[in-house]
Amino acid sequence: MKPVDCLENGVQGLTRRELLTWAGPGLFLLFGADWFGNDPLSAQEPARLPARQGYPTDINAYLKIGPDGRVTCFSGKVELGQGCMTVLAQILAEELDVAYASVDVVLGDTDLCPYDMGTFGSMNVRNFGPALRGAGAQAKAILLQMAAEQLQAPADRLQVKGGVVTDPSTPGKSVTYGQLVQGKRIERHIEGVAPKPVTAYTIVGKPAPRKDAIDKVTGKAHYAGDVLLPGLLHARLVRPPAHGAKLKDVDTTAAEKAGARVVREGDMVAVLHERPDLADRAFGLVKAQFELPQPTVDDKTIFGHLLKTAPPFQNAGASGDMAEGEKASSAIVEETYLNSYVAHAPMETHSATVSIENGEATVWAGTQAPFSLRQQIAQALGFTPQSVRVITSYVGGGFGGKSSAQQAVEAARLAKATGKPVQVVWNRAEEFFYDSFRPAAVVKIRAGLTPAGKLALWDSQVVGAGEREAKPYYDIPTQRTVSAGGWQGGNPAGMHPFAVGAWRAPSVNTNTFARESHMDILAAKAGVDPLEFRLNHLSDARMRRVLEAAAKQFGWKSAKAPSGRGVGIACGVYSNACVATVAEVAVNRVTGHVQVKRVVSAVDVGMVVNPDGARQQVEGSISMGLGYALTEEVHFKDGEVLDRNFDSYQIPRFSWMPKIEIILIDNPATPALGAGEPPIITMGAVIANAIHDAAGARVLQLPMTPARILEVLRKA
């Protein structure tokens, strides 16, 4: 069986030998090679996988021009719904001067695409974009050189439009990119080619129809769980009831009598059948006994546990003399902010299909990091990485949770054990159980005000969340921030009862909630309007601009909180992108229910490639932010995750949606920064501040559930 073709791009199911003959050395390059320097591999040298990888210098790794002039763009990024394939097609079309509609995109195929670390951190355009621009610019320069030879005209006189090169002095003379290349590799190389200046853009910066739109609205889109192969076995695996539980005994006799195949490798016990319904029926006959872990913590006692078990604090930023800051402060405000564990809860659960033939594995997986997964699969099977191909079709949401792909490793091990293609699709309970949650965290802030109402002191401790953007960007003469533990690791054993990891804008949601809530408390203490208080401590021009733009659009009116209006403001930074959000809420004092009525978000993400796509990202961030702000919380006890579906784990509903207004700050001089994560970081704080303004009650823990709101209302 040959691997399936990918996204109908004209690169049909190539064998690895055929692939390497066409792609050459562009697939694997040594890390750190100068983009326009000499290719360290010759055209004849076979592809090899070095220990460290980076974006290649060979332009053929990024693009292919067919005989019909259609262009295929290759990227190791994946389409998670964020519009990756759309913006990358725009970038390449811009540099090549071809029609956007003529560009096809292949993503996340480890045999066809250049190495990529993964799709996370809003890095699609920020990190991969420059490499793709450089490849497109160099390819265009080479094509113009080739056209000059064929048209017998100087290259600097030629013009390109829609992939057709013409000589304006002789209108009848033209040649297409397809005719020049004829579907072959581009073997020439030109050094020092500069990409097109922003002022010359005609495609980038303009709305473009999404490349995945038709597939997704017609049901044509394929995900890892949609792959069906001859002889495919559907697997159901025995799972522990709690994290830390150990398998004592398992009886699969009844399942085998029912016609299912059973595989047991160590603690992995799986029931497989060609029919998924019969796999379910047989799995229900399995009897397993587990040794349960000793009682530890639950979702109510976790915060004290974190403070007791956290590693030593590390300095995350400091300036000024703390003793002098204390002396200058006439008023000190201290608070402790909490956030619970939060699940990723993607609509598509972790899914994978694996086929092994002739010592080579083909893996279709819903993953954010196909190249990392290739290494994991190779290690699990005892294969070389070159013998494993990961194909990532569409991914139904990731948000950081699909950076790992345990389900694909499980499917690969079972495919090797059975000699058959195997599919593993987690059910919703498995998705919640094995999720790497956004870590629960504690943030303590102690800040001081001068008699004039100016910030003189800021002292903060972050436990569990990580230090990203914990250091305030406000103008504070004396400040210190320390951090212990985080989503990236460095947590002592037993600190968290299960895995934690990246969750859309990791660390920054937690730290922004704490900082911007505290800024509102300080503004009230100083008797100053919250917007005015922030601007009084901001010299950063970009941050001031987003704040002023959001406030103007909202129609902000100066008042000391709580004003009873139910309005709040918050701002933040994520990976150099700036965002400010203003919200209006209504609080039901009887039920504790909060209705977010209106949200205005101003974002500065540098050069915006696709304004429509950027707005969609902002809208998605605001919608998802409502969840972590108001309801999303993982309940657990002694290693058992109690939330197993959306009946108890409540994500935002359509009825929650406020009126959303978006301002994309015009800043083409700053390189594109990505809009997928920055807008979400302010949602917890802006809603908390609006609740306080409406009801005079300050909620210090996320999510701000009706029960927690009623509790603070009673205290208020």
MOFENWO-V930150 format. One record per pair of residues at least 12 apart in sequence whose ideal C-beta (glycine too) atoms are under 6 Angstrom apart, sorted by the first residue. I is the first residue (numbers start at 1). J is the second residue. D is the distance in whole Angstrom. If there is no record, write none. Layout:
# MOFENWO-V930150
i->{I	I}
j->{J	J}
d->{D	D}
This chain:
# MOFENWO-V930150
i->{1	3	3	6	6	7	9	9	9	10	19	20	24	25	25	25	26	26	26	26	27	28	28	28	29	30	31	31	31	33	35	36	36	39	39	49	53	55	56	59	59	59	60	61	62	62	62	65	65	66	67	67	67	68	69	69	69	69	70	71	71	71	72	73	73	73	73	73	74	74	74	75	75	75	76	76	76	76	77	77	77	77	77	78	78	78	78	78	79	79	79	80	80	82	83	83	84	85	85	85	86	86	86	86	86	87	87	87	89	89	89	90	90	90	90	91	91	91	92	92	93	94	94	94	95	95	95	95	96	96	97	98	99	100	100	105	108	108	109	110	110	110	110	110	111	115	118	118	119	120	120	122	122	122	125	125	125	126	126	129	133	137	137	138	138	141	141	142	142	142	143	143	144	146	147	147	150	151	151	153	163	163	164	198	204	207	207	208	221	222	223	223	223	223	224	224	224	224	224	224	225	225	227	227	229	229	231	232	232	233	233	233	234	234	234	235	235	235	235	235	236	236	236	237	238	238	240	241	242	242	243	243	243	244	244	245	245	245	246	247	247	248	248	249	250	250	251	252	254	255	255	255	255	258	260	260	263	263	270	271	293	295	296	296	298	299	299	302	303	303	306	306	306	309	309	309	310	310	310	311	311	311	313	313	314	315	316	316	316	316	316	317	317	318	319	320	320	322	325	325	325	328	328	329	329	329	330	331	331	332	333	333	333	333	334	335	336	337	337	337	338	338	339	339	339	340	340	341	341	341	342	342	342	342	343	343	343	343	344	344	344	345	346	346	347	347	348	348	349	349	350	350	351	351	352	352	352	352	352	353	354	354	354	354	355	356	356	360	361	362	363	363	363	364	365	365	366	366	367	367	367	368	368	368	369	370	370	373	373	373	374	374	376	377	380	380	380	381	381	399	400	400	401	407	407	410	411	428	429	432	432	432	433	436	436	436	437	437	438	439	439	439	440	441	441	441	442	443	443	444	445	445	445	446	447	449	453	453	455	455	457	458	458	458	459	460	461	462	463	464	465	465	466	466	466	467	468	468	469	469	469	470	470	472	473	474	475	475	487	487	487	487	497	504	504	505	505	505	505	508	508	509	512	512	512	512	513	513	516	516	517	517	520	524	527	529	529	530	530	531	531	531	542	542	543	546	546	546	546	547	547	549	549	550	550	550	550	553	553	553	554	554	561	562	562	562	563	566	566	566	566	566	566	567	567	567	568	568	568	568	568	569	570	570	570	572	572	574	574	574	576	577	577	577	578	579	579	579	579	580	581	581	581	582	583	583	583	583	583	584	584	585	585	587	587	587	591	592	592	592	593	596	597	598	598	599	599	599	600	601	601	601	602	603	603	604	604	605	605	606	606	606	606	606	607	607	608	609	614	614	615	617	617	618	618	619	621	621	622	623	624	625	625	626	626	627	627	629	629	629	630	630	631	631	632	633	684	696	697	697	697	699}
j->{357	362	389	106	109	106	72	104	106	66	111	47	43	41	47	58	56	58	60	61	47	47	48	49	56	50	52	53	54	57	134	191	192	57	58	385	115	131	114	135	138	139	185	114	74	132	135	177	181	183	178	182	183	178	163	176	177	178	102	98	102	103	104	88	89	92	103	105	106	112	113	88	107	113	113	114	115	116	107	116	119	124	128	107	108	119	392	395	107	212	394	395	398	676	210	613	124	105	107	211	208	210	211	610	613	125	609	610	103	105	211	203	204	208	609	129	132	133	132	136	203	201	203	204	133	136	137	196	136	140	160	163	162	203	208	211	370	392	391	370	371	374	389	390	389	371	368	369	368	368	400	674	676	677	609	672	674	673	674	672	195	193	195	190	193	190	193	186	188	190	177	180	158	180	165	175	175	167	173	167	176	177	176	668	609	611	612	610	394	393	348	393	394	396	351	352	353	364	365	366	351	425	353	364	355	421	420	421	423	272	420	422	276	279	423	270	272	414	422	424	271	279	283	270	269	288	290	290	639	640	497	498	639	293	639	290	292	293	291	267	290	289	291	289	269	288	287	286	285	271	282	285	286	282	273	282	414	417	414	283	639	638	497	638	637	635	636	440	338	442	442	463	464	492	494	495	463	484	485	484	485	492	482	484	483	482	467	470	471	481	483	471	481	480	479	477	478	478	456	457	478	450	456	448	456	457	451	449	525	448	447	521	522	525	446	445	444	443	514	700	442	701	441	510	702	440	633	437	440	634	438	503	628	632	432	435	437	634	399	401	435	651	396	397	396	397	366	396	426	431	407	426	366	425	365	407	408	411	424	423	411	412	415	422	421	415	416	387	388	389	377	390	408	391	405	408	395	402	392	402	405	398	402	403	403	390	392	390	405	408	388	390	409	412	409	412	413	412	416	504	502	503	435	424	426	424	424	645	644	641	643	644	641	499	500	501	500	634	503	464	487	500	464	464	465	510	463	462	514	461	460	514	518	459	522	526	526	528	476	537	478	472	476	479	480	481	482	483	484	485	507	510	486	487	507	483	507	508	508	511	573	483	511	515	573	537	537	539	500	501	502	506	639	677	680	574	677	680	681	574	681	681	572	681	682	685	684	685	570	685	685	688	689	561	560	558	559	561	569	551	556	569	578	604	578	578	580	602	604	571	580	602	663	580	582	600	602	600	661	663	582	600	693	692	693	696	693	584	585	586	690	693	694	584	690	693	583	686	689	690	693	582	682	685	686	681	682	677	678	681	673	605	673	678	604	603	678	679	682	602	601	682	686	600	596	599	686	687	690	597	598	690	694	691	694	695	706	706	709	710	706	658	658	658	659	622	658	660	661	618	662	679	663	678	679	665	667	673	675	667	670	671	672	673	668	672	664	672	664	675	662	675	676	662	679	660	679	680	660	652	680	680	683	652	656	651	652	683	684	687	703	704	650	703	703	703	702	716	712	713	716	712}
d->{6	5	6	5	5	6	5	4	5	6	5	5	6	4	6	6	5	3	5	3	5	5	6	5	4	5	4	6	4	5	5	5	6	5	6	6	4	4	5	4	5	5	5	4	6	6	4	5	4	5	5	6	5	5	5	5	5	4	5	6	6	5	5	6	6	5	6	5	5	6	5	6	5	6	5	6	6	3	6	6	5	5	6	5	4	5	5	5	6	6	6	5	5	5	6	4	5	4	6	4	6	5	5	6	6	6	4	5	4	5	6	5	5	5	6	6	5	6	6	5	5	6	4	5	6	3	5	6	5	5	4	4	5	6	6	6	5	3	5	5	6	5	6	5	5	5	5	3	5	6	6	3	5	5	6	4	6	5	5	6	4	5	4	6	5	5	5	6	5	6	6	6	6	5	4	5	5	5	5	4	6	4	5	5	5	6	4	5	5	5	6	6	5	6	4	5	6	5	5	4	4	5	4	5	6	4	5	5	6	4	5	5	4	4	5	5	5	5	5	5	5	5	4	5	4	5	6	6	4	4	6	5	4	3	5	4	5	6	5	5	6	5	5	5	5	4	4	5	4	5	4	5	5	4	5	4	6	5	6	5	5	5	6	6	4	5	6	5	5	5	6	5	5	6	6	4	5	4	5	5	6	6	4	5	6	6	4	5	6	4	5	3	5	4	6	5	3	6	5	3	3	6	4	3	5	5	5	5	6	5	5	6	6	6	5	6	5	4	4	5	6	4	5	5	4	5	4	4	5	4	4	6	5	5	6	5	6	6	5	3	6	6	6	3	5	5	6	3	4	4	4	5	5	4	4	5	4	4	5	4	4	5	4	6	4	5	6	5	5	5	6	5	6	5	5	4	5	6	6	5	4	5	5	5	5	4	5	5	5	6	5	5	6	5	5	6	6	6	6	4	3	5	6	5	6	5	4	5	4	5	5	6	5	4	6	3	6	6	3	5	5	4	6	4	4	5	4	5	4	5	5	6	5	4	6	6	4	6	5	6	5	6	5	4	5	5	5	4	5	5	5	4	3	5	4	4	4	5	5	5	6	6	4	6	6	4	5	5	5	6	6	5	5	6	6	5	4	5	5	5	5	5	4	4	6	6	4	5	4	3	5	5	5	5	6	4	6	6	5	5	6	5	5	5	5	5	4	4	5	5	4	4	5	4	5	5	4	5	6	6	4	4	5	6	5	4	6	6	5	6	5	6	3	5	6	5	5	5	3	3	6	5	4	4	4	5	5	6	4	5	6	5	4	4	4	5	5	5	6	5	5	4	5	5	6	5	5	6	5	5	4	4	6	6	5	5	6	3	4	4	5	4	5	5	5	5	5	5	5	5	6	5	4	6	6	4	5	4	5	6	4	5	5	4	5	4	6	6	6	4	5	4	5	5	4	6	4	4	6	5	6	5	3	5	6	5	5	5	5	5	5	6	4	5	6	5	5	5	4	5	4	6}
